[in-house]
């Protein structure tokens, strides 16, 4: 086979000939009105058409996009997975009344019962998602037949301390409806990740949990109870440096409230009043809860000794750590670790 100077089998230049005439670029736009010419090469009639941004359907989340702080809050979200387990409940099975030191959800593939949560009672039926924020008392009762349940425990916070559920007003009970397939796939994958624990399992679980919460935020925003004028939302930007400082110093047993107050340039007594009024807990109580949450994460994700975890969480006195952990979680550190590893978090 002969080749020409251009190296083509025909001996001709394989490139298209240049046209002297100017191409009418507008005529090249596809009939689909979603696209417009982005770049064009008149010499060979080639073009690149991009989809117009305003042709994508909007998410029904106007209530959040209208809040100037929500984007920053979501970008500051921190998800720490604890466990994910698939259950079968037989008729008459009940949970609680109880409160948890972490957040969780139940995805009910099949159920016939009720839940009491947040002072309200909800009917539970197949394809129901139940969101349980930390510290909220709840009681669940399954009445008839066999229930198929996915339970996922995690911590969902902003700046390492503020409850994402509380700040954004997540609904407590959601009819899965059109989201059922999405929730089913993600719940099953979470259970698999926790069971197998392949490299990167915690990161994968964090991504899956975050994906579900963002999905709810975008498609179920009408069910959220946004408190635009709540004290926490009003003061959060002001308290942010102090919350960040607290998160960075959780492991320091000598961390002082006065140092925290100094980050927002007010005296300690004024800071204590502002913090308690805004966050619902005193700075000492709030930091103590954060330390227990950090200890809970270390107990579930590492094999470090309980004494090591106490020190890493800011407790110089190990017996005091045991007492404080049990006061917040209603169980001992050792019992908590065993429960997590067996997929039986309280």
Secondary structure, DSSP 8 states (H G I E B T S, - for coil): ----TTS-TTSS--S----SS---GGGGS-S-TTEEEEEEETTTTEEEEEE-GGGS---S-HHHHTSTTHHHHHHTEEEEEEEEEEEEE-TT-EEEEE--SSEEEEEEEE--EEEEETTEEEEE-SSEEEEE-TT--EEEEE-SS-EEEEEEEEEEEETTTEEHHHHHT--SEEE-GGGHHHHHHHHHHHHHHHHH--TTHHHHHHHHHHHHHHHHHHHSGGG----TT-HHHHHHHHHHHHHHHHHHTTT-TT--HHHHHHTTT--HHHHHHHHHHHHSS-HHHHHHHHHHHHHHHHHHH----HHHHHHHTT-S-HHHHHHHHHHHHSS-HHHHHHHHHTT---
